[in-house]
C-alpha cells in the first residue's frame, strides 16, 4: 500500500471519529482532532518525501490519540 493511500485512509478514519465525537468529546479533543486532520491534508499535498510523509502522519495520529484520556492512559501503561 502506498504511503499516499495510507494518509488518505488515516484522514478518512479520523473524519469518521470526528463525526462520532462531535457531541460527546471535550472541546479540546475536538480541536486537536480538527488540527490533526488539517495538518494531514496539508501533508498529503506537500512535496515531502513519501517516507517522511508516512512518519509525520504517524506522529500526527499519535498526537491525537494522546489527547484522548483513556487512550493516553493505555499508551502510558503499554510503554512501561
Secondary structure, 3 states (H helix, E strand, C coil): CCHHHHHHHHHHHHHHHHHHHCCCCCHHHHHHHHHHHHHHHHHHCCCCCHHHHHHHHHHHHHHHHHHCHHHHHHHHHHCC
